[in-house]
Amino acid sequence: MALTPIPALSNRPRSGGDILVVDDNAANVRLLTDLLTVHGFSVRTARDGPGCLAAIAERMPDLVLLDVIMPGMDGFAVCRALRADAQYQMLPVVLVTSLDPMDERVKGLDAGADDFLSKPIHAPELLARVRSLLRVKQLYDQVDAQARELAAWNQTLEARVQEEVAKNARLTRLKRFVSPQLADLIVAGGAEDPLKSHRREIAVVFVDLRGFTAFAESTEPELVMEALHEYHAAMGRLVQRHGGTLERFTGDGMMVFFNDPVPIPDPALRAVEMACEMRDACCELAVRWKKHGYDLGAGIGVALGYATLGAIGFEDRVDYSAIGTVTNLAARLCSEAPAGEVYLSQRVHAEIDGRFRTESLGQISIRGLSKAQIAYRLLEAAQPATP
């Protein structure tokens, strides 16, 4: 007879143990039932082999007292059917018999029985064997429950490991664009996913080395790379210190913006503060480069405006970019600024007015823009203005 899966453990009775008594003799069933019930066990009964299998399939007992001699399907056949199903292999089965104990024991062991009782039943022996097997069953259930719990933990751990791997991969990608602090904040859920396209007001800083083309044409590539390494390292430290988002390095140039992916207060002010330090750092580098005969210096442009930001590229290569007039304006201001100078757009100047000393450049024509733009030069002494 086919057996169905074990029902949920919550459906099982709470008692000293759930015992299934299987015997075709009503008097034997009544005797065993009365004896076990008095001692706190819950007892169910079945009259034959098929009835036994049906009762077990309906609800898993803690132990089966199984008569050997029954019409049709005897106890040995029932025991073999149970052991053939993996979910019932650890179910304690006690064969009850009035036949030759040795002969029955050998056959019962071959069928998969756990213990034996001889008729007539001796009550103390019955209770002792039932309690002993139930203790073993209880230990097995505990181990099985712990194994299931461990398997659940393993699944949870595997899911967490996969989540951490994905998180670290995302963090690695983000650290290419933003400071480590911002990347950690984004991955931890402190900011929206920056790779999704969105629109935001940002302050953009463009930096470009003057004289780099001539320098690269007349200098050994190894020396060019060495100078670029110094330049990028100095600028990169300042980007991280001020919490800027590095959009890209383009050889001698770079673009940094503020207020994305994490909104910040006073992005224009943060951008100008960083631009001041970049100008000073580049002036120090220029002095060092001059000693080696390198005529290099950095011009910087800063603009404020709205842009569309997000990931661009394809599956195997994604960059984080800002697109809009504000980026073009910052780049054009940078191209107009001589080495050692910082040019500001009108909106940036309005945001920092009174905090830094500036000089108006009036309206200047910006290549790529239809209208002339009012621009300002950040003076050498980039200190807060005296009230």
Secondary structure, 3 states (H helix, E strand, C coil): CCCCCCCCHHHCCCCCCEEEEECCCHHHHHHHHHHHHHCCCEEEEECCHHHHHHHHHHCCCCEEEEECCCCCCCHHHHHHHHHCCHHHCCCCEEEEECCCHHHHHHHHHHHCCCEEEECCCCHHHHHHHHHHHHHHHHHHHHHHHHHHHHHHHHHHHHHHHHHHHHHHHHHHHHCCCECHHHHHHHHHHHCCCCCCCEEEEEEEEEEEEECHHHHHHHCCHHHHHHHHHHHHHHHHHHHHHHCCEEEEEECCEEEEEECCCCCCCCHHHHHHHHHHHHHHHHHHHHHHHHHCCCCCEEEEEEEEEEEEEEEEEECCEEEEEEECHHHHHHHHHHHHCCCCCEEEEHHHHHHHECCECEEEEEEECCCCCCCCEEEEEECCCCCCCCC
